[in-house]
Amino acid sequence: MNHEFNQLLLTKHRFVLGALIAFVFFVGILSMPREEYIADPMAVRCETVSLINGGSLAIPAALAQSFGERGQFFVENVTKEKWYCKYGILNSLIYLPALFIQKCCEGILSYSSPSRVIYLNLFNLLLALASAVYLFFIASRYTKREVVAFFYVAAAFYTTYWWNYLRGHNSEIYQVLFVLGFYYHLVRSCDGLKTRRHEALAGLFFSLLILTKVVYVILLPVVGLFFILEYYQKRQNQESLFSWCSWRSWWSLFPSFCSFGLPVALAMGVILGVNDYKFGSPFESGYGQWQERGQPIFSGHFFSGLSHFFFNPQYSIFIYFPLLLFALFGYPAFFKKFRFQTCLFLSIGLVILLVNAKLLTWSGGWGYGPRYLLVMLPLLSLPFLAVLDSIIEQRKKAKAMLAGGVIALVLLISLKLQMNVNALPFFVNFRLQGALAFLHDPRVDLYFSRVPFGIINGDLLAFKQGASLPVLESVEKRLSPERAEQLHQFIRSQLTSNYYFWK
């Protein structure tokens, strides 16, 4: 298996990987968004602009004070009398190439620019291509059929809510890439070829992850346990238990911890240094100045968050990443063949799930689907490969044909829902929900809070073409004809195309 994997870029695999890159590039160009993703990512790009224009991390006070509440996006350092972005430093640094190119092309770089979206779109396209390559490499470890690996990547990209974040200029697109790179190189280090290099690359990707969002340091115990178990797996048949437990055997783990740990230690040093510079203390993360609803960030109800992630129509991981639902049927066979890797990505997913379930804002605020959980779902859905292989192997049986038909139908429906979401502005649902709040009708509130965004956007697209909007039929009778017409015109004004090249 390892020899076959080492030939991945040779012969037939080169053609399939090239086809995948071309496919992702083509879809990425066609589906580029027309509008820039706002809120958190726009705040970090303000810091990027300050770095390029003035070489400073500080944000002009007038801009910071007009951008949400104090501490919501920008933290005031009272001692320095300056304002700083509260998010991880890499979020700002990663946009340096795109915004520097914009300044070179346009001669000026402002904090807000209508023309910026094309530079961000092209940068997102590069990140999407890198994510596709890494996911293809990972999938190819678990299936001998390169077409299955191709299909898995395409389905993960375009039949799930991942597509929204491949288009949106938000941190989720590179967070997922960093997790994929981290997992791939960590698992590759077990192959016995260029082990130290892969351990160092895994450490590098993990460092990028925590520089984006420091909360991911919670995965370090999982990594430590991985190295210990991987070492035990290699040595258990070579030595007695007594010799394996000796200090000399444990000392042999030191090079692995160093290869992985050195870039992580450097990243932690950068985080502490930036915190001290921006917020006045190495241990001040920037999240203490503002609290939503006056409560700490980890004051959410744990089981409530879990129930939303599983069953809420707006945030269910099974609705917004249907590959995971089908992957559940492949876990027994997958675990039987790849126990060590299965335990690894399950541990990563479980830690991320449990931590985010305790968040006060487990939903992630304005966004699409359970955005905080996106980073783990491509890995947790890998057993879907076993399901696809089983269907192909038993394709002449009625049971396999039925299973394949159900999967195809569900993924096609999900694809249509993602296209509905892509067609309209990123946050159209939230804007319209706020605009219709004056109706004070529970049915309207329930519609926007419980119906999946893809269905809502489908209703809005039909309304744009002249159909009635179901959510308004029951309430517009309470309005005068003039008021009802004004409401219809306002809704239509929000339904602009969110495709860069076509309507």
C-alpha positions in Angstrom: 0.0 0.0 0.0 2.8 2.4 0.9 4.6 1.6 -2.4 1.5 2.3 -4.4 0.9 5.5 -2.5 4.5 6.7 -3.2 3.7 6.4 -6.9 0.7 8.6 -6.6 2.0 11.4 -8.8 3.1 8.9 -11.5 1.3 7.2 -14.4 -2.5 7.2 -14.2 -2.7 9.1 -10.9 -1.1 12.1 -12.5 -3.9 12.3 -15.0 -6.6 12.0 -12.4 -5.0 14.6 -10.2 -4.6 16.9 -13.2 -8.2 16.5 -14.1 -9.3 17.3 -10.5 -7.2 20.5 -10.5 -8.7 21.5 -13.8 -12.2 20.7 -12.6 -11.8 22.7 -9.3 -10.3 25.6 -11.2 -13.1 25.7 -13.8 -15.9 25.6 -11.2 -14.0 28.1 -9.0 -13.8 30.6 -11.9 -17.5 30.2 -12.8 -18.7 30.5 -9.2 -16.6 33.4 -8.1 -18.7 35.7 -5.9 -19.5 39.3 -6.7 -19.5 40.6 -3.2 -16.8 40.6 -0.5 -17.4 38.5 2.7 -18.0 41.0 5.6 -17.6 41.1 9.4 -14.7 39.1 10.9 -12.7 38.7 7.7 -13.1 42.4 6.7 -11.8 43.3 10.2 -8.6 41.3 9.8 -8.1 42.7 6.3 -8.2 46.2 7.8 -5.1 45.1 9.8 -3.5 43.9 6.5 -4.1 47.3 5.0 -2.5 49.0 8.0 0.6 46.8 7.6 1.0 47.5 3.9 0.4 51.2 4.1 2.1 52.1 7.3 3.9 49.0 8.6 1.8 49.1 11.8 -0.8 46.7 13.3 -2.8 49.6 14.8 -6.1 50.5 13.3 -7.3 54.1 13.1 -9.5 54.8 16.1 -12.4 56.2 14.0 -12.5 53.1 11.9 -12.3 50.7 14.8 -15.0 52.6 16.8 -17.4 52.5 13.8 -16.9 48.7 13.3 -19.1 47.1 15.9 -19.0 47.4 19.6 -15.8 48.0 21.6 -13.9 44.7 21.6 -16.2 43.0 19.2 -13.8 43.2 16.3 -11.1 45.6 17.5 -9.6 45.8 21.0 -8.7 49.1 22.6 -5.3 49.2 24.2 -5.8 51.9 26.8 -2.2 52.2 27.7 -1.0 52.8 24.1 -4.2 54.6 23.2 -4.4 52.4 20.0 -6.8 49.9 18.6 -5.9 46.4 17.4 -7.7 43.5 15.6 -8.4 40.8 18.1 -8.1 37.8 15.8 -5.0 35.6 15.3 -2.1 37.3 13.5 -2.0 34.9 10.6 -5.5 36.0 9.6 -4.1 39.4 8.7 -0.7 38.2 7.3 -2.3 35.6 5.0 -4.0 38.4 3.0 -0.7 40.3 2.5 0.0 38.9 -1.1 -3.5 39.6 -2.4 -3.8 43.1 -1.0 -0.2 44.0 -2.0 -1.0 43.0 -5.6 -4.1 45.2 -5.4 -1.9 48.1 -4.3 0.6 47.5 -7.1 -2.2 47.3 -9.7 -4.3 50.2 -8.5 -1.7 52.4 -6.9 -3.7 52.9 -3.7 -5.0 50.6 -1.0 -7.9 51.8 1.1 -9.6 50.0 4.0 -12.7 49.4 1.9 -12.6 48.8 -1.9 -15.3 47.5 -4.3 -12.6 46.2 -6.6 -10.9 44.1 -3.9 -13.2 41.1 -4.4 -11.4 39.9 -7.6 -8.1 39.7 -5.8 -9.7 37.9 -2.9 -11.5 35.6 -5.3 -8.2 34.6 -7.1 -6.5 34.0 -3.7 -9.5 31.8 -2.6 -9.1 29.9 -5.8 -5.5 29.0 -5.0 -6.5 27.9 -1.5 -9.2 25.7 -3.0 -6.8 24.1 -5.4 -4.4 23.3 -2.5 -7.2 21.9 -0.4 -8.3 19.7 -3.3 -4.8 18.3 -3.8 -4.4 17.5 -0.1 -7.8 15.9 0.2 -7.1 13.8 -2.9 -3.8 12.7 -1.4 -5.6 11.7 1.8 -8.5 9.9 0.0 -6.0 8.0 -2.1 -4.6 6.4 1.0 -7.9 4.7 1.7 -9.0 3.6 -1.8 -7.2 2.0 -4.7 -9.7 3.6 -7.2 -8.5 7.0 -8.2 -12.0 7.8 -9.6 -13.5 7.3 -6.2 -10.9 9.7 -4.7 -11.8 12.2 -7.4 -15.5 11.8 -6.7 -15.0 12.2 -3.0 -13.2 15.5 -3.3 -15.8 16.8 -5.8 -18.7 15.8 -3.6 -17.1 17.2 -0.5 -16.5 20.5 -2.3 -19.7 21.0 -4.1 -22.5 19.0 -2.5 -21.9 20.4 1.0 -21.7 23.8 2.7 -18.0 23.8 2.2 -18.7 25.4 -1.3 -19.9 28.5 0.5 -16.6 28.9 2.3 -14.6 28.1 -0.8 -16.2 31.2 -2.2 -16.4 33.3 0.9 -13.3 35.3 1.9 -13.3 34.0 5.5 -10.8 32.0 7.6 -12.7 28.7 7.2 -11.2 28.1 3.8 -7.6 28.1 5.0 -8.4 26.6 8.4 -9.6 23.5 6.5 -6.5 23.5 4.4 -4.2 23.6 7.5 -6.1 20.7 9.1 -5.8 18.6 5.9 -2.1 19.4 5.6 -1.6 18.7 9.3 -3.4 15.3 9.1 -1.8 14.2 5.8 1.8 14.8 6.9 1.1 13.4 10.4 -0.2 10.1 8.9 2.6 10.1 6.2 5.2 10.2 9.0 4.1 6.6 9.9 5.1 5.3 6.5 8.8 5.2 7.4 9.9 7.3 4.4 11.2 10.8 5.1 9.6 10.6 8.5 11.2 13.6 10.1 10.3 15.8 7.1 6.6 14.9 7.3 6.6 15.4 11.1 8.1 18.8 10.6 5.5 19.7 7.9 2.7 18.4 10.2 4.1 20.7 12.9 4.2 23.6 10.4 0.6 23.2 9.4 -0.5 22.9 13.0 1.5 26.1 13.8 -0.4 27.9 11.0 -3.6 26.6 12.5 -3.0 27.9 16.0 -1.7 31.2 14.5 -5.1 31.5 12.9 -7.1 30.4 15.9 -5.3 29.7 19.1 -8.1 27.5 20.5 -6.7 24.6 18.3 -3.9 24.1 20.9 -6.5 21.8 22.5 -5.4 19.2 19.9 -1.9 18.9 21.2 -2.8 16.1 23.6 -4.2 14.2 20.7 -0.9 14.7 18.8 1.1 13.6 21.7 -0.9 10.4 22.1 -0.6 9.8 18.4 3.2 9.7 18.6 3.2 7.5 21.6 0.7 5.0 20.1 2.5 5.0 16.7 5.8 4.3 18.4 4.3 1.5 20.5 2.7 0.0 17.3 6.2 -0.2 15.7 8.0 -1.5 18.8 5.5 -3.9 20.4 6.7 -6.9 18.4 10.3 -6.1 18.6 10.9 -5.7 22.4 9.5 -6.9 25.6 7.1 -4.7 27.5 9.8 -4.0 30.2 12.4 -2.7 27.6 9.7 -0.7 25.9 8.9 1.1 29.1 12.5 1.9 29.8 13.7 5.5 29.7 15.9 4.8 26.7 12.9 3.7 24.6 11.0 6.8 25.7 14.0 8.9 24.8 13.8 7.6 21.2 10.5 9.6 20.9 12.4 12.8 21.4 13.3 13.4 17.8 9.7 13.1 16.7 8.5 15.5 19.4 11.3 17.9 18.3 10.4 17.7 14.6 6.8 18.4 15.2 7.2 20.6 18.3 9.8 23.1 17.1 7.6 25.0 14.7 4.7 24.7 17.2 6.9 26.2 19.9 7.9 29.1 17.6 4.3 29.7 16.8 3.4 29.9 20.5 6.2 32.4 21.0 4.8 34.5 18.2 1.3 34.4 19.7 2.6 35.4 23.1 4.7 38.2 21.7 1.8 39.6 19.5 -0.6 39.4 22.5 1.9 41.4 24.6 2.4 44.0 21.9 -1.3 44.4 21.0 -3.1 43.8 24.2 -0.5 44.5 26.9 0.0 41.0 28.2 1.2 37.7 26.7 -1.8 35.9 28.1 -4.4 38.4 27.0 -6.0 36.9 23.8 -8.1 40.0 22.9 -11.4 38.1 23.6 -11.9 39.5 27.1 -12.9 43.1 26.3 -16.2 42.2 24.7 -18.7 39.5 25.8 -21.8 38.7 23.8 -24.8 39.3 26.0 -22.4 40.0 28.9 -21.4 36.4 29.3 -18.0 34.5 28.9 -17.3 32.9 25.6 -17.4 29.3 27.0 -20.7 29.8 29.0 -22.9 28.0 26.5 -25.1 25.0 27.4 -23.1 22.0 26.3 -25.9 19.6 25.5 -27.9 22.3 23.8 -25.0 23.0 21.4 -24.6 19.3 20.7 -28.3 18.9 19.9 -28.2 21.9 17.5 -25.1 20.4 15.7 -27.0 17.1 15.2 -30.7 18.1 14.7 -31.1 21.8 14.0 -32.2 22.3 10.4 -30.0 25.4 10.1 -26.9 23.8 11.7 -27.0 20.0 11.5 -23.7 18.5 10.3 -25.7 15.8 8.5 -27.8 18.2 6.5 -25.0 20.5 5.6 -22.4 17.8 5.0 -24.4 14.8 3.8 -21.3 12.8 3.1 -20.9 12.3 6.8 -24.4 10.7 7.0 -23.4 8.1 4.4 -20.0 7.7 6.0 -21.6 6.3 9.1 -22.4 3.1 7.2 -18.7 2.7 6.2 -17.2 3.2 9.6 -17.1 -0.5 10.6 -15.3 -1.6 7.4 -13.1 1.4 7.4 -12.1 1.0 11.1 -11.3 -2.7 10.4 -8.7 -1.7 7.8 -7.4 1.6 9.2 -7.9 1.5 12.9 -5.0 3.8 13.8 -6.0 6.6 11.3 -9.7 6.3 12.2 -8.9 6.8 15.9 -6.8 9.8 15.0 -9.4 11.8 13.0 -12.2 10.7 15.3 -10.2 12.1 18.3 -9.6 15.4 16.4 -13.3 15.6 15.5 -14.5 14.8 18.9 -12.3 17.4 20.6 -13.4 20.1 18.1 -17.1 19.1 18.5 -17.1 19.1 22.3 -15.3 22.5 22.6 -17.5 24.3 20.1 -20.7 22.8 21.7 -19.7 24.7 24.9 -19.4 28.1 23.1 -22.0 30.7 23.8 -22.1 31.5 20.1 -21.8 27.9 18.9 -23.5 28.9 15.6 -20.7 31.2 14.7 -23.0 34.2 14.3 -23.8 35.3 10.8 -22.7 32.5 8.5 -23.9 29.4 6.7 -24.3 26.1 8.5 -22.1 25.0 11.5 -19.1 26.9 10.3 -16.9 26.2 13.3 -17.2 22.5 12.6 -16.3 22.6 8.9 -12.6 21.9 9.7 -13.3 18.4 10.9 -16.0 17.2 8.6 -13.9 16.2 5.5 -11.8 13.9 7.7 -14.8 12.5 9.6 -16.4 11.7 6.3 -13.5 9.6 4.9 -15.3 6.3 5.6 -17.6 7.4 2.8 -14.9 6.0 0.6 -15.5 2.5 1.9 -19.2 2.9 1.1 -18.4 3.9 -2.5 -15.9 1.0 -2.9 -18.5 -1.4 -1.6 -21.1 -0.2 -4.0 -18.7 -0.5 -6.9 -17.7 -4.0 -5.9 -21.3 -5.1 -5.5 -22.7 -3.0 -8.3 -24.7 -5.8 -9.9 -26.6 -6.5 -6.7 -30.0 -4.8 -6.2 -29.0 -3.6 -2.7 -25.9 -1.8 -4.1 -27.9 -0.3 -6.9 -30.5 1.0 -4.5 -27.8 2.5 -2.1 -26.1 4.2 -5.1 -29.3 5.6 -6.2 -30.2 7.0 -2.8 -26.7 8.6 -2.4 -26.9 10.1 -5.9 -30.4 11.6 -5.2 -29.4 13.1 -1.9 -26.2 14.6 -3.2 -28.0 16.0 -6.2 -30.6 17.7 -4.0 -27.8 19.0 -1.8 -25.9 20.3 -4.8 -29.1 22.2 -5.9 -29.4 23.7 -2.4 -25.7 24.9 -2.5 -26.3 26.5 -5.9 -29.4 28.3 -4.4 -27.2 29.6 -1.6 -24.4 30.7 -4.0 -26.7 32.6 -6.3 -27.7 35.2 -3.8 -25.7 37.5 -1.5 -23.9 35.8 1.4 -26.1 37.1 4.2 -29.4 37.7 2.5 -31.4 35.5 4.9 -30.2 37.4 8.0 -30.8 40.8 6.3 -34.4 39.9 5.3 -35.1 38.3 8.7 -34.1 41.6 10.3 -36.2 43.6 7.8 -39.3 41.6 8.5 -39.0 41.7 12.2 -41.5 44.6 12.3 -44.2 42.0 11.5 -43.8 40.4 14.9 -45.2 37.2 13.4 -43.9 33.9 15.0 -44.4 32.1 11.6 -42.0 34.5 9.9 -39.4 34.1 12.7 -39.8 30.3 12.6 -39.3 30.2 8.9 -36.0 32.1 8.9 -34.7 30.2 12.0 -35.7 26.7 11.2 -35.8 26.3 7.4 -32.4 25.4 5.8 -30.9 28.3 3.9 -30.8 26.4 0.6 -34.6 26.1 0.7 -35.1 29.7 1.7 -32.9 30.9 -1.1 -34.8 28.6 -3.5 -38.0 30.4 -2.4 -36.4 33.8 -2.9 -35.1 32.9 -6.3 -38.6 31.7 -7.3 -40.0 35.0 -5.9 -37.5 36.9 -8.0 -39.0 35.2 -11.1 -42.5 36.2 -10.1 -43.7 33.4 -7.8 -45.3 34.1 -4.4 -43.1 34.0 -1.3 -44.7 31.4 1.0 -43.6 33.1 4.2 -45.4 36.3 3.2 -48.7 34.9 2.1 -50.0 34.5 5.7 -49.0 38.0 6.9 -49.3 40.4 4.0 -53.1 40.4 4.4 -52.5 42.5 7.5 -50.7 45.1 5.4 -52.2 47.8 3.1 -51.7 47.2 -0.6 -49.1 50.0 -0.7 -47.2 48.7 2.2 -47.3 45.1 0.8 -45.9 46.4 -2.6 -43.1 48.3 -0.8 -42.2 45.2 1.1 -42.1 43.2 -2.2 -39.9 45.8 -3.9 -37.5 45.9 -0.9 -37.1 42.1 -0.9 -36.5 42.1 -4.7 -33.8 44.8 -4.2 -31.9 42.4 -2.0 -32.0 39.5 -4.5 -29.0 40.5 -6.6 -26.7 38.0 -8.2 -23.7 36.9 -6.2 -21.7 35.6 -9.2 -18.8 37.7 -10.5 -19.1 36.9 -14.2 -22.8 36.2 -14.7 -26.3 36.7 -13.3 
